[in-house]
């Protein structure tokens, strides 16, 4: 009699992620890339998973949906801006208000200047996002805006800025118009002015700030600090 042959079954295949241990920063990097390219409406969890090189189920283990990923991106990207602005808004600072405001623009330049895709997504969500997403964006913007308002108010109290300024609108114009420079100047400078994008951007930033300052300064004829535009 032949000995019986013991049959062994192959390991059962399970669906879903092979591992739940994943760096969520990697997933958010992939989400930011996809959002920047396709927008929120055109993005999908499957596309983000492809970019991250993982199973879509792995993303769902960490995030409820793509909106939750966008909220996590906000929580990662915007608080560092607020921390820098809070330092600039310290009332113990003795720097000229013009210098402090220029430093504000440098903060946004560092964090947003090279990220046109995310700027576009952020703007789109401010206009057309869900109510929850709009609320999340507003919370972050309010934190940043309060710092700018404090710098402006201190500038009024120190006699550097016009006493009749509306600090909230002034802070909005400073940052929003500066962001428009990031979006528009590099895209059109060579076609319109035959100036390379990187040169045009620096020229436009300086020209805008000089124009802005003349409009808000208590003594607009007084020259700006000579080393102002050397600060990056």
C-alpha positions in Angstrom: 0.0 0.0 0.0 1.3 3.3 -1.0 1.6 5.8 1.9 -1.0 8.4 1.8 0.1 11.8 0.4 -0.6 14.7 2.7 -2.0 17.6 0.8 -1.2 21.0 1.9 -3.3 24.0 0.8 -1.7 27.2 -0.5 -1.8 30.2 1.9 -5.1 32.0 1.5 -4.8 35.3 -0.3 -6.4 38.2 1.6 -7.6 41.3 0.0 -6.6 44.7 1.2 -3.3 46.3 2.1 -0.3 44.0 2.7 0.8 46.2 5.6 -0.8 48.8 7.7 2.6 50.3 8.5 3.1 53.1 6.1 4.5 56.6 6.4 1.5 58.8 6.1 3.8 61.6 4.9 4.4 59.5 1.8 0.6 59.3 1.2 0.2 63.0 1.7 3.1 63.7 -0.7 1.3 61.6 -3.3 -2.0 63.3 -2.6 -0.5 66.8 -3.0 1.0 65.8 -6.3 -2.3 64.4 -7.6 -4.3 67.3 -6.3 -1.9 69.8 -7.9 -2.1 68.1 -11.3 -5.8 67.1 -11.4 -7.5 69.3 -8.8 -9.7 68.0 -6.1 -12.6 67.1 -8.4 -10.3 65.2 -10.8 -8.3 63.4 -8.2 -9.2 59.9 -6.9 -8.0 57.7 -4.2 -6.9 55.2 -6.8 -4.8 57.8 -8.6 -3.2 58.8 -5.2 -2.5 55.1 -4.5 -0.8 54.7 -7.8 1.4 57.7 -7.1 2.2 56.4 -3.7 2.8 52.8 -5.0 0.3 51.2 -2.6 -3.0 49.5 -2.5 -6.0 52.0 -2.3 -7.2 50.1 0.7 -4.1 51.2 2.6 -5.1 54.8 2.1 -8.6 54.1 3.3 -7.1 52.6 6.5 -5.6 56.0 7.3 -8.0 58.5 5.7 -11.7 58.4 5.2 -11.6 60.0 1.8 -9.7 62.4 -0.4 -11.2 65.4 1.4 -9.7 64.1 4.7 -6.3 63.9 2.9 -6.7 67.5 1.8 -7.5 68.5 5.4 -4.4 66.7 6.6 -2.3 68.5 3.9 -3.7 71.8 5.3 -2.7 70.7 8.8 0.8 69.9 7.5 1.4 72.9 5.3 -0.2 75.9 6.9 0.8 75.8 10.6 4.5 76.4 9.9 3.5 79.6 8.1 1.6 80.7 11.2 4.5 80.0 13.5 6.8 82.2 11.4 4.3 84.9 11.3 3.7 84.8 15.0 7.4 85.5 15.5 7.2 88.4 13.2 4.2 89.8 15.0 5.9 89.8 18.4 5.2 93.3 19.8 8.7 93.4 21.3 10.1 93.7 17.8 11.8 97.0 17.1 12.2 96.5 13.4 10.7 99.1 11.1 7.2 98.1 10.0 8.2 98.2 6.4 10.8 95.5 7.1 8.3 93.4 9.1 5.8 93.5 6.3 8.4 92.6 3.7 9.4 89.6 5.9 5.7 88.6 5.8 5.9 88.3 2.0 9.1 86.3 2.3 7.3 83.8 4.5 4.7 83.2 1.9 7.3 83.2 -0.8 9.2 80.3 0.9 6.1 78.2 1.6 4.1 78.8 -1.5 6.3 80.4 -4.2 7.3 77.1 -5.8 4.0 75.4 -5.4 1.6 76.7 -8.0 -0.4 73.5 -8.1 -1.2 73.6 -4.4 -2.0 77.3 -4.6 -4.5 76.6 -7.4 -6.1 73.8 -5.4 -6.3 75.9 -2.3 -7.9 78.7 -4.2 -10.4 76.4 -5.9 -11.4 74.9 -2.5 -11.9 78.3 -1.0 -14.4 79.0 -3.8 -16.0 75.7 -4.5 -15.0 73.3 -1.7 -17.4 71.6 0.7 -18.5 73.5 3.7 -16.2 71.4 5.9 -13.3 72.1 3.7 -14.0 75.8 3.6 -14.2 75.9 7.4 -10.9 74.1 7.7 -9.2 76.5 5.4 -10.8 79.5 7.2 -9.4 78.3 10.5 -5.9 78.3 9.2 -6.2 81.6 7.3 -7.6 83.3 10.4 -4.5 82.3 12.4 -2.2 83.7 9.7 -4.3 86.8 9.2 -4.3 87.7 12.9 -0.6 87.9 12.8 -0.6 90.3 9.9 -3.3 92.4 11.5 -1.2 92.7 14.7 1.8 93.8 12.7 -0.3 96.4 10.9 -1.9 97.6 14.1 1.4 98.0 15.8 2.6 99.9 12.8 -0.3 102.4 13.2 0.4 102.8 16.9 4.1 103.5 16.2 3.3 106.1 13.6 4.7 104.1 10.7 1.3 103.6 9.0 -1.7 105.7 8.2 -4.1 106.0 11.1 -7.1 105.4 8.9 -6.1 102.0 7.6 -8.5 99.1 7.8 -6.0 96.5 9.1 -8.0 93.5 7.9 -8.5 94.7 4.3 -4.9 95.9 4.2 -3.6 92.5 5.3 -5.7 90.8 2.7 -4.4 93.1 -0.1 -0.8 92.5 1.0 -1.0 88.7 0.9 -3.6 88.1 -1.8 -2.1 90.4 -4.4 1.4 89.0 -3.6 0.1 85.5 -4.3 -1.3 86.8 -7.6 2.2 87.8 -8.6 3.4 84.2 -8.0 0.7 82.9 -10.3 0.7 85.4 -13.1 4.1 86.9 -13.6 6.2 83.7 -14.3 3.5 82.6 -16.8 3.4 85.8 -18.9 6.6 87.7 -18.4 8.5 86.3 -21.3 5.6 86.6 -23.7 4.7 90.1 -22.8 7.9 91.8 -21.6 10.6 89.4 -23.0 12.0 89.0 -19.4 12.9 85.6 -18.0 10.4 84.4 -15.4 12.8 84.3 -12.5 14.0 87.9 -13.2 10.5 89.2 -13.7 9.2 87.6 -10.5 11.8 89.4 -8.4 11.2 92.7 -10.2 7.4 92.3 -9.8 7.7 91.5 -6.1 9.7 94.6 -5.4 7.5 96.8 -7.5 4.4 95.6 -5.9 5.7 96.1 -2.3 7.0 99.6 -3.1 3.5 100.5 -4.5 1.8 98.9 -1.5 4.0 100.7 1.0 3.4 104.1 -0.6 -0.3 103.5 -0.1 -0.2 102.5 3.5 2.8 104.5 4.9 2.2 107.5 7.2 5.1 109.2 5.5 5.2 107.7 1.9 8.0 110.0 0.7 10.4 108.5 3.3 12.7 106.0 1.6 12.4 102.3 2.4 15.4 100.8 4.2 18.2 100.4 1.7 18.8 96.7 2.5 15.1 95.8 2.5 15.0 93.8 -0.7 18.2 91.9 0.1 16.3 89.9 2.7 15.1 86.6 1.6 
